Amino acid sequence: MVEAKGKSPQRRVEELSQQVERLSLYQAVFDNAFEGMFATDAANRIIAVNPAFTAITGYAAEEAIGNDPRMLSSGFHDPAFYQEMWDQLSTTGQWQGEVVDRHKDGRPVRLWLSITSQRGADGKVARRIAVFRDVTEARETAEQLWQRSNFDPLTELPNRNLFLDRLLQALVLAGREGSKVAMLFIGLDGFKNINDSLGHWIGDKVLQEAARRFQNCLRQGDTAARFGGDEFTVVLSGVRATAEVEAVIRSVLEVLQEPFVVEHHHILISCSIGVCMWPGDGEDVDSLMRNATAALQQAKQAGRNTFRFFTPAMDARAQARSRLADELSGALSQGEFHLVFQPLVDVKSGKVNAAEALLRWHNRYLGVVSPDQFVPLAEEIGLIRPIGEWLLTAACREALVWQGMGLGEINIAVNISPRQFQQGDIVGIIRRALEDTRLPPWLLTIEITEGLLLSNGEEILAKMEAIRTLGVSLSVDDFGTGYSSLSYLKSFPVDVLKIDRSFIADMGDHSDDATMVEAIIALGHSLHLEVVAEGVETKQQLDFITAQGCDVAQGYYFSPPLSGPRFREFVLERLGLPEPEGMAGVAPHGVRVLFADDVELVRLVFRDFLEGTGCVIDEAADGTQAIAKATAVRKDGGNRHQLMVFDLCMPGVDGFEVARAVRLFEAANHLDPVPLIALTVDDSEESRERARQAGFDRFLTKPIARSELLAAMAEMLPAANTDMAPADGSLTAGLNIPTGLEHLLPTFMAEMLKDQQTLRSLAEGRDRAALADHAHAMRGKCGMFGEEVLYSLLGDLESLAPLGDRGEITRLVAKVVERVGRL
């Protein structure tokens, strides 16, 4: 009866058999699982481990059982980590997460660990079961991928991606705290020369050291990153005052003063920095990046090794640059490019034996655009190759025209961009230009920069030899500015060496430059090369290079770059040949011109210069009048001048201020720029640079011939607004008064007689500045009217007035008075 109430023996055996099978299965899973497993008792002592536990931790079962799991601790986690783990286990009975434990051999292992608690009948924890897997390799792989995605492998600084993320975080934090963020964009000055001359390995070492120095300048919490190439970025967070930013900037500039010593090379390098602030200089990351880049460009243009804070005007310039790129992309198809030619004169014979072809761009909307603006942009956006190909063909075609006019075999020199030379089939381009124009190859010279010879020598050498095989000559331009080396000149098939203009300009003031010029001429002749001096502007410079045996000279002493017709006239003048029938210069035609000069006589001369051109002349007697007339434009853009010519040295508001006001007015009203010509008696490079910065497109020096002024004005205009120059453009003897202006001679003489009395009074007084200004004003009248002797004397007086002694000034004033009397 008892057996009937319970389970039968057979049933009990079946159940026990099933339990054994389940236990056997559980054991098999336990023993064969890839995850490590262990169980602990109520006292947290290990009571069981599986083989995977041993494989992952290195501890055998007998070493682990009976021990606390603390035996695996690596010390990586702090007590708070374990306290949080136990709190969760006590509350929920479960915990999972990543832990860093220690292998038996001492190395750390990353584990993904899950712990589950089992409670007994009394509700207390009876045991805990832990399951874990080794994620060390996966974690390391993920970290390596993250490292590669977010850090620069060369400098180990954050890269562009991570920097932008850090910048965004800094902006969010600053918004919460009410603080500011500064962003610095840093560009290394002249780094390309290091790569080109010393190699990329040395360049990489310089970048690594620069990165290390930059990091040492930063405050805690700031981020420095390598943005790409030789550009670095820095985000300064939690900024309260601009002085904090300036302190970091000056530290960055100073740390580069110490030379970089790499492989026994002592390398000097500087940097330029653009800075923008948030809030104020941009609403988001993109605008801050754009504005910091604009500020960096301003710092570079300011002379480098300096910094510039962003201003709204920079953003306007950045937008203008974007428009410039848009217009440049269509310039070829619109036929907006033309060439001018600067003569190269044989020093011994005085004859023109060559010309350098120079590219000019007159855009239908933007007006005249300087090559300094559009050539680098063309290289950047990939247009330099088609533009360069057009230039080469057009130059060859013009040189062939010269032959047909009986000017002799005048060589044409074309400068090839390094990027154009290195990319694409430059040899094929030259061959096609010669075939299309039928120009004899010996009349073409290809000019390449010195730096090009120092990069990828074998490839460049092969292309140069192929060009020489065509019968074309090769010239090294701007020699002396790079890492000049006799070895590469011996290795490359070069025919001509051009001394950089900077040495010619400074050799009168710096004996080192004069010595350099002597050495380059001697070096060129020792290698049987023709030597050309660029930038010859004075007779003293010409006499010096002639004495040293230089072969050819090029520069404003002979002529500025000329349009095709003007160049032909120049060659004929040098040869002493009559001008062929039908040949004429160019002039503006039927345009509205604003001319500003404070001297009435000069305005009269200008009016006569434009006689017969059909131009409408609007005059201004001072800078204030000029601004008023230049900005008197209807809302629809009508009533505008198409060309403006300003004297730079007007009293009060000078020509520089007028040009700046015109350019600001155009930008504010979204008007296309009008071509501006600067007219002055000051031919210094400083004055030219100021004119360029003020917004002038062309710089002309008094005294100026009528044909030269008209040709310069014509080059500023589209072809539809140019015509043949009117007759009577020659000069007569004596005063060199332009023909047709004789009726102004009495007015000129009256002006000179009055001015000489004022000059005498000022020479007797103490106001040397007023004396110099008056001499300058008189010089302007003489320059425009062609009185060259008086022009020269007044120039000497203007220079002498500030520092010369009274006796010297008195003698020079006497010479001026004597010359006026002889007139």
TORZASE-272473 format. One line per field, with one value per residue (C-alpha): x, y, z; residue number from 1. Coordinates in pm, whole numbers, plus 50000, padded with zeros to 5 digits. Example, Ala and Ser with C-alpha at 12.3 -4.5 7.8 and 13.67 -1.06 7.14 Angstrom:
BEGIN
px: [51230,51367]
py: [49550,49894]
pz: [50780,50714]
pos: [1,2]
END
This chain:
BEGIN
px: [50000,50287,50448,50111,50090,50448,50637,50724,51090,51097,50969,51225,51501,51384,51382,51726,51852,51713,51876,52208,52173,52092,52385,52606,52486,52541,52888,52964,52849,53050,53360,53342,53221,53450,53347,53519,53299,53337,53107,53150,52985,52813,53154,53264,53511,53557,53404,53423,53595,53578,53871,53804,53863,54213,54271,54174,54326,54615,54509,54447,54141,54340,54498,54165,53928,53910,54038,53856,53802,54006,54306,54237,54234,54475,54450,54316,53982,53939,53737,53436,53408,53378,53148,52907,52929,52841,52560,52398,52445,52286,51993,51918,52120,52291,52577,52752,53022,53382,53663,54038,54180,54527,54647,54861,55168,55097,54961,54624,54323,53998,53692,53323,53183,52828,52747,52422,52326,52143,51955,51873,51541,51616,51645,52012,52277,52390,52624,52713,52790,53020,53053,53316,53490,53823,53767,54130,54207,53875,53915,54273,54165,53883,54120,54370,54097,53981,54341,54396,54066,54130,54506,54778,55028,55327,55286,55049,54831,54454,54371,54107,53817,53894,53978,53642,53472,53676,53596,53224,53247,53430,53157,52882,53068,53139,52771,52679,52949,52920,53288,53461,53647,53943,54043,54396,54490,54870,55067,55442,55620,55843,55796,55774,56135,56247,56073,56201,56561,56627,56374,56047,56219,56375,56042,55863,56108,56045,55669,55712,55925,55693,55398,55583,55666,55309,55172,55409,55257,54900,54703,54538,54223,54338,54372,54632,54582,54750,54500,54698,55030,55211,54893,54803,54495,54443,54123,54150,53847,53719,53865,53767,53985,54163,54490,54483,54471,54749,54971,54936,54991,55312,55435,55372,55561,55850,55899,55984,56268,56503,56655,56541,56844,56781,57063,57319,57093,57014,56672,56505,56130,55847,55469,55172,54856,54495,54264,53889,53672,53336,53094,53139,53342,53109,52798,52918,53223,53219,53211,53484,53705,53645,53713,54027,54157,54091,54279,54572,54596,54607,54888,55089,55033,55143,55495,55464,55589,55291,54921,54594,54253,53958,53764,53441,53640,53831,53508,53417,53753,53693,53361,53528,53786,53506,53356,53700,53729,53388,53485,53828,53670,53508,53784,53934,53604,53511,53841,53932,54306,54566,54944,55189,55559,55856,56168,56500,56783,57135,57361,57639,57443,57131,56910,56603,56681,56392,56071,55905,55536,55324,54960,54691,54321,54043,53717,53386,53252,53553,53768,54146,54261,54624,54829,54926,54558,54456,54770,54789,54412,54437,54697,54476,54160,54333,54305,54674,54726,54468,54556,54927,54869,54676,54952,55224,55043,54948,55308,55449,55196,55296,55668,55602,55427,55740,55947,55703,55734,56108,56194,56453,56471,56332,56310,55994,56028,55733,55727,55584,55420,55590,55255,55201,55553,55516,55161,55064,55252,55438,55662,55357,55204,55520,55542,55181,55230,55530,55349,55030,55212,55509,55744,56108,56189,56512,56300,56124,56263,56085,56141,56120,56172,56480,56275,56146,56496,56518,56207,56187,56514,56500,56151,56228,56559,56387,56132,56399,56607,56298,56230,56589,56552,56274,56530,56380,56600,56560,56598,56614,56403,56452,56795,56943,56620,56625,56898,57116,57360,57634,57572,57219,57312,57578,57327,57041,57038,57001,57081,56994,57027,56803,56920,56626,56513,56549,56930,56935,56706,56911,57267,57310,57225,57365,57713,57612,57359,57616,57856,57581,57513,57885,57899,57591,57724,58062,57891,57671,57961,58174,57898,57866,57519,57365,57296,56994,56944,56576,56432,56689,56537,56826,57132,57350,57217,57274,57630,57710,57585,57750,58083,58040,57983,57609,57467,57105,56897,56522,56331,56159,56480,56415,56041,55746,55551,55392,55097,55180,55161,55357,55626,55670,55703,55964,56175,56160,56269,56569,56661,56617,56377,56066,55731,55561,55250,54929,55096,54961,54944,54624,54410,54087,53786,53455,53469,53395,53717,53766,54102,54211,54515,54551,54763,54555,54837,54854,54479,54516,54788,54574,54281,54503,54643,54291,54203,54058,53976,53607,53646,53437,53670,53547,53806,53865,54099,54152,54088,53758,53616,53742,53560,53239,53243,53352,53065,52792,52633,52264,52095,52078,52456,52433,52641,52959,53308,53469,53825,53984,54329,54440,54755,54886,55034,54741,54739,54480,54304,54568,54526,54574,54276,54066,54134,54047,53723,53629,53694,53493,53205,53208,53210,52931,52709,52801,52945,53208,53551,53646,54007,54225,54556,54797,55000,55298,55653,55752,55887,55977,55876,55713,55487,55403,55311,55093,54920,54851,54710,54489,54329,54512,54546,54830,55114,55257,55549,55586,55721,55502,55469,55126,55142,55241,54949,54700,54830,54811,54454,54362,54498,54255,53954,53777,53866,53535,53651,53996,54108,54421,54598,54534,54821,55065,55205,55574,55791,55958,56308,56396,56141,56021,55671,55428,55326,54998,55062,55271,54982,55023,55386,55303,55092,55371,55629,55405,55361,55737,55818,55563,55677,56045,55970,55789,56078,56328,56120,56085,56458,56533,56292,56300,56007,56197,55883,55707,56015,56012,55636,55670,55958,55743,55453,55679,55825,55478,55418,55755,55708,55375,55501,55821,56084,56331,56627,56415,56233,56564,56687,56361,56381,56728,56597,56300,56531,56782,56536,56471,56837,57069,57253,57145,57440,57361,56993,57079,57308,57042,56768,56998,57030,56650,56613,56884,56708,56374,56547,56693,56346]
py: [50000,50243,50189,50254,50598,50698,50672,50333,50227,50230,50588,50701,50539,50717,51055,51000,50897,51220,51425,51260,51335,51700,51729,51564,51818,52108,51977,51946,52305,52420,52236,52326,52684,52950,53188,53161,53058,53036,53003,53135,53035,53258,53362,53467,53180,53019,52671,52583,52700,52575,52514,52844,53020,52872,52957,53322,53390,53145,53001,52626,52500,52394,52744,52922,52707,52826,53173,53504,53637,53934,53726,53842,54214,54430,54742,54929,55009,55223,55114,55315,55091,54774,54940,55027,54665,54521,54774,54665,54294,54344,54535,54346,54027,54095,54302,54323,54542,54562,54500,54504,54201,54053,53736,53502,53621,53979,54128,54304,54145,54319,54107,54150,54008,53903,53802,53642,53570,53254,53266,52977,52889,53145,53423,53477,53456,53096,53132,53360,53252,53462,53434,53635,53661,53813,54138,54256,54209,54351,54650,54711,54688,54934,55169,55148,55226,55517,55635,55624,55801,56077,56129,56230,55942,56172,56426,56222,56533,56518,56531,56737,56507,56507,56877,56972,56756,56922,57265,57186,57062,57380,57593,57404,57434,57804,57863,57708,57891,58226,58220,58255,58023,58122,57932,57962,57860,57824,57797,57733,57995,57867,57500,57400,57515,57273,56980,57078,57135,56898,56624,56508,56310,56629,56806,56540,56585,56961,56901,56665,56913,57203,56999,56928,57298,57406,57167,57311,57656,57558,57583,57283,57193,57350,57136,57152,56955,56900,57009,56889,56955,57233,57371,57337,57442,57525,57568,57772,57712,57901,58233,58533,58805,58861,58903,58529,58451,58693,58541,58196,58335,58511,58193,58001,58260,58263,57885,57875,58126,57850,57674,57319,57089,56786,56568,56847,57095,57415,57514,57847,57863,58088,58075,58295,58274,58361,58404,58420,58432,58284,58442,58721,58588,58309,58124,57769,57552,57606,57984,57989,57771,57992,58313,58182,58082,58434,58579,58343,58468,58825,58734,58581,58887,59113,58972,58643,58556,58746,58706,58868,58861,58814,59119,59127,59274,58945,58753,58988,58915,58540,58574,58786,58511,58260,58480,58524,58146,58130,58397,58243,57914,58087,58334,58126,58057,58425,58538,58753,58682,58882,58908,59188,59169,59301,59360,59190,59415,59312,59504,59560,59649,59796,59596,59402,59033,58880,58945,58778,58705,58797,58702,58962,58913,59164,59018,59144,59197,59232,59447,59403,59122,59108,58796,58778,58704,58475,58267,58100,58052,57888,57647,57567,57490,57304,57564,57644,57377,57500,57865,57790,57609,57909,58147,57940,57923,58293,58395,58181,58330,58686,58608,58486,58818,59005,58813,58898,59269,59273,59312,59035,58709,58812,58524,58481,58360,58188,58107,57761,57701,57424,57248,57267,57138,56843,56744,56632,56620,56952,56834,56755,57095,57275,57062,57139,57514,57514,57307,57517,57850,57734,57932,57816,57635,57828,58143,57995,57986,57801,57958,57735,57825,57727,57529,57299,57164,57052,56832,56487,56534,56237,56313,56684,56604,56372,56641,56909,56691,56620,56995,57058,56788,57000,57278,57497,57679,57651,57930,57920,58206,58387,58229,58287,58282,57909,57667,57754,57479,57440,57065,57084,57350,57110,56825,56995,57113,57486,57767,58087,58205,58490,58677,58745,59107,59128,59113,59382,59611,59588,59571,59950,59937,59596,59485,59121,59149,59309,59025,58773,58932,58916,58552,58450,58618,58447,58114,58141,58226,57945,57706,57882,58013,58342,58559,58790,59052,59103,59421,59672,60010,60259,60351,60269,59914,59882,60016,59766,59456,59575,59607,59251,59118,59046,58962,59080,59318,59337,59593,59930,60116,60008,59951,59817,59526,59648,59550,59385,59707,59907,59639,59655,60034,59996,59755,59984,60279,60081,59981,60335,60213,60396,60265,60051,60196,60114,60044,60243,60222,60161,60404,60408,60487,60643,60571,60788,60865,61026,61203,61352,61577,61888,62065,62238,62222,61845,61821,62030,61798,61493,61649,61709,61357,61218,61459,61263,60947,61022,60978,61183,61329,61409,61603,61637,61896,61706,61375,61479,61581,61256,61045,61242,61200,60836,60743,60951,60640,60581,60292,60098,60124,60384,60700,60512,60585,60307,60407,60620,60780,60930,61120,60962,61274,61513,61720,61634,61324,61157,60908,60610,60716,60785,60436,60272,60472,60368,59999,60011,60183,59915,59632,59785,59833,59504,59685,59544,59708,59993,59980,60222,60369,60533,60827,60949,61080,60842,60527,60345,59985,60100,60337,60064,59822,60082,60144,59774,59742,60049,59879,60020,59794,59981,60207,60473,60701,61060,61177,60970,60976,61023,60693,60508,60653,60577,60221,60159,60287,60072,59760,59818,59805,59542,59532,59702,60017,60044,60193,60308,60588,60937,61103,61362,61132,61219,61451,61766,61882,62121,62076,61744,61887,61641,61770,61955,62091,62393,62623,62525,62641,62993,62841,62600,62880,63095,62803,62743,63111,63124,62794,62889,63190,62964,62717,62990,63094,62738,62674,62967,62842,62546,62343,62075,61865,62154,62202,61837,61848,62158,62006,61698,61906,62091,61762,61638,61932,61887,61514,61541,61822,61644,61882,61606,61813,62009,61690,61529,61829,61850,61480,61532,61823,61623,61346,61587,61815,61605,61534,61754,62058,62409,62469,62166,62260,62622,62505,62268,62534,62766,62505,62475,62854,62863,62591,62774,63087,62903,62780]
pz: [50000,50079,49741,49575,49743,49633,49307,49176,49187,48808,48796,49049,48847,48533,48706,48855,48513,48363,48636,48569,48199,48272,48509,48250,47992,48230,48305,47933,47876,48177,48062,47693,47702,47549,47826,48156,48447,48818,49118,49471,49797,50049,50188,49837,49805,49462,49465,49094,48775,48418,48175,47997,48330,48332,47966,48018,48361,48366,48703,48732,48921,49226,49242,49226,49431,49790,49707,49689,49328,49451,49348,48989,49075,48871,49084,48779,48941,49253,49561,49443,49135,49348,49597,49316,49193,49536,49588,49263,49342,49681,49532,49211,49246,48911,48770,48437,48295,48181,48428,48393,48577,48590,48424,48628,48432,48541,48220,48233,48063,47980,48066,48000,48326,48423,48785,48900,49264,49378,49707,49942,50109,50381,50116,50174,49897,49874,49578,49290,48934,48716,48339,48153,47817,47716,47519,47537,47168,47052,47281,47166,46802,46867,47046,46761,46511,46727,46762,46388,46326,46577,46610,46367,46346,46289,46570,46793,46823,46769,46401,46221,46324,46695,46695,46548,46813,47092,46949,46952,47313,47412,47254,47439,47772,47717,47645,47980,48177,47999,47903,47565,47329,47115,46805,46666,46312,46286,45961,45954,45743,45465,45552,45186,45134,45406,45238,44895,44996,45285,45219,45373,45647,45788,45738,45941,46227,46223,46239,46535,46725,46643,46775,47098,47146,47074,47337,47599,47544,47626,47947,48109,47917,47588,47275,46999,46679,46345,46086,45786,45612,45800,45958,46326,46521,46888,47089,47408,47630,47932,47814,48023,47865,47534,47724,47804,47433,47346,47616,47459,47108,47208,47374,47051,46847,47094,47116,46747,46788,46902,46596,46516,46514,46291,46156,46207,46023,46213,46082,46155,46112,46223,46212,46133,46344,46270,46569,46609,46921,47017,47063,46812,46519,46412,46521,46464,46402,46025,46045,46311,46091,45789,45980,46151,45807,45678,45976,45908,45549,45677,45917,45633,45415,45702,45681,45869,46219,46355,46434,46337,46506,46274,46157,45951,45660,45639,45595,45313,45155,45191,45014,44749,44702,44652,44384,44230,44200,44031,43779,43719,43614,43317,43230,42949,42775,42804,42647,42948,42956,42765,42766,42829,42751,42946,42733,42807,42689,42589,42828,42573,42258,42417,42181,42284,42237,42430,42617,42913,42857,43160,43209,43280,43356,43301,43428,43290,43644,43872,43644,43652,43881,43994,43904,44273,44341,44060,43986,44332,44319,43975,44113,44411,44213,43929,43651,43614,43347,43090,43164,43131,42801,42665,42780,42611,42277,42281,42361,42079,41837,41935,41897,41543,41465,41573,41319,41044,41128,41081,41451,41430,41619,41956,42203,42408,42770,42937,43308,43380,43717,43922,43952,43576,43515,43751,43657,43310,42983,42984,42699,42486,42564,42451,42137,42044,42099,41865,41602,41619,41587,41372,41597,41564,41890,41947,41995,42301,42655,42935,43277,43584,43948,44141,44394,44120,44058,44419,44410,44253,44067,43829,43698,43654,43483,43235,43142,43109,42878,42667,42639,42535,42271,42117,42072,42347,42600,42978,43230,43611,43747,44082,44134,44478,44680,44755,44858,44559,44477,44218,44208,44073,43817,43687,43679,43497,43132,43201,42954,43143,43504,43623,43933,44163,44174,44553,44526,44256,44457,44779,44650,44680,45051,45145,45046,45097,44816,44586,44667,44596,44255,44169,44275,44074,43760,43804,43874,43567,43338,43480,43369,43030,43112,43006,43312,43333,43605,43697,43846,43717,43797,43818,43616,43917,43918,43544,43573,43849,43670,43347,43528,43658,43305,43327,42983,42991,43205,43263,43463,43483,43401,43044,43044,43243,43092,42766,42557,42223,42017,42275,42291,41915,41936,42209,42002,41700,41914,42046,41691,41562,41293,41169,41280,41014,40856,41030,41366,41655,42028,42222,42421,42620,42406,42503,42877,43178,43368,43711,43747,44080,44130,44342,44076,43808,43557,43587,43533,43219,43092,43163,42976,42673,42694,42647,42368,42074,42271,42315,42693,42935,43201,43550,43754,44127,44280,44607,44777,44936,44598,44446,44708,44665,44287,44296,44529,44359,44210,44152,44333,44009,43972,43697,43662,43756,43633,43430,43519,43793,43808,44141,44236,44556,44716,44737,45060,45325,45195,44978,44696,44924,45137,44826,44690,45023,45040,44686,44757,45082,44902,44631,44885,45094,44789,44619,44315,44083,44136,43903,43772,43974,43853,44099,43967,44171,44168,44450,44285,44608,44671,44995,44802,44551,44829,45001,44668,44623,44974,44921,44621,44318,44017,43844,43955,43716,43796,43682,43443,43216,42840,42689,42503,42822,43019,42743,42700,43077,43085,42785,42953,43239,43006,42796,42425,42338,42522,42362,42032,41849,42034,41886,41705,41850,42112,42058,42264,42143,42231,42510,42784,42640,42631,42475,42135,42156,42507,42402,42486,42851,42868,42999,43274,43365,43377,43597,43835,43854,43921,44202,44346,44352,44573,44820,44802,44896,45197,45322,45280,45511,45778,46014,45881,45690,45642,45465,45245,45143,45073,44855,44659,44613,44480,44236,44123,44039,43806,43635,43603,43431,43206,43106,43257,43350,43480,43725,43815,43916,44116,44310,44385,44537,44741,44868,44989,45142,45324,45638,45727,45518,45658,45572,45338,45123,45104,45008,44725,44588,44608,44415,44140,44124,44094,43826,43626,43650,43526,43227,43131]
pos: [1,2,3,4,5,6,7,8,9,10,11,12,13,14,15,16,17,18,19,20,21,22,23,24,25,26,27,28,29,30,31,32,33,34,35,36,37,38,39,40,41,42,43,44,45,46,47,48,49,50,51,52,53,54,55,56,57,58,59,60,61,62,63,64,65,66,67,68,69,70,71,72,73,74,75,76,77,78,79,80,81,82,83,84,85,86,87,88,89,90,91,92,93,94,95,96,97,98,99,100,101,102,103,104,105,106,107,108,109,110,111,112,113,114,115,116,117,118,119,120,121,122,123,124,125,126,127,128,129,130,131,132,133,134,135,136,137,138,139,140,141,142,143,144,145,146,147,148,149,150,151,152,153,154,155,156,157,158,159,160,161,162,163,164,165,166,167,168,169,170,171,172,173,174,175,176,177,178,179,180,181,182,183,184,185,186,187,188,189,190,191,192,193,194,195,196,197,198,199,200,201,202,203,204,205,206,207,208,209,210,211,212,213,214,215,216,217,218,219,220,221,222,223,224,225,226,227,228,229,230,231,232,233,234,235,236,237,238,239,240,241,242,243,244,245,246,247,248,249,250,251,252,253,254,255,256,257,258,259,260,261,262,263,264,265,266,267,268,269,270,271,272,273,274,275,276,277,278,279,280,281,282,283,284,285,286,287,288,289,290,291,292,293,294,295,296,297,298,299,300,301,302,303,304,305,306,307,308,309,310,311,312,313,314,315,316,317,318,319,320,321,322,323,324,325,326,327,328,329,330,331,332,333,334,335,336,337,338,339,340,341,342,343,344,345,346,347,348,349,350,351,352,353,354,355,356,357,358,359,360,361,362,363,364,365,366,367,368,369,370,371,372,373,374,375,376,377,378,379,380,381,382,383,384,385,386,387,388,389,390,391,392,393,394,395,396,397,398,399,400,401,402,403,404,405,406,407,408,409,410,411,412,413,414,415,416,417,418,419,420,421,422,423,424,425,426,427,428,429,430,431,432,433,434,435,436,437,438,439,440,441,442,443,444,445,446,447,448,449,450,451,452,453,454,455,456,457,458,459,460,461,462,463,464,465,466,467,468,469,470,471,472,473,474,475,476,477,478,479,480,481,482,483,484,485,486,487,488,489,490,491,492,493,494,495,496,497,498,499,500,501,502,503,504,505,506,507,508,509,510,511,512,513,514,515,516,517,518,519,520,521,522,523,524,525,526,527,528,529,530,531,532,533,534,535,536,537,538,539,540,541,542,543,544,545,546,547,548,549,550,551,552,553,554,555,556,557,558,559,560,561,562,563,564,565,566,567,568,569,570,571,572,573,574,575,576,577,578,579,580,581,582,583,584,585,586,587,588,589,590,591,592,593,594,595,596,597,598,599,600,601,602,603,604,605,606,607,608,609,610,611,612,613,614,615,616,617,618,619,620,621,622,623,624,625,626,627,628,629,630,631,632,633,634,635,636,637,638,639,640,641,642,643,644,645,646,647,648,649,650,651,652,653,654,655,656,657,658,659,660,661,662,663,664,665,666,667,668,669,670,671,672,673,674,675,676,677,678,679,680,681,682,683,684,685,686,687,688,689,690,691,692,693,694,695,696,697,698,699,700,701,702,703,704,705,706,707,708,709,710,711,712,713,714,715,716,717,718,719,720,721,722,723,724,725,726,727,728,729,730,731,732,733,734,735,736,737,738,739,740,741,742,743,744,745,746,747,748,749,750,751,752,753,754,755,756,757,758,759,760,761,762,763,764,765,766,767,768,769,770,771,772,773,774,775,776,777,778,779,780,781,782,783,784,785,786,787,788,789,790,791,792,793,794,795,796,797,798,799,800,801,802,803,804,805,806,807,808,809,810,811,812,813,814,815,816,817,818,819,820,821,822,823]
END
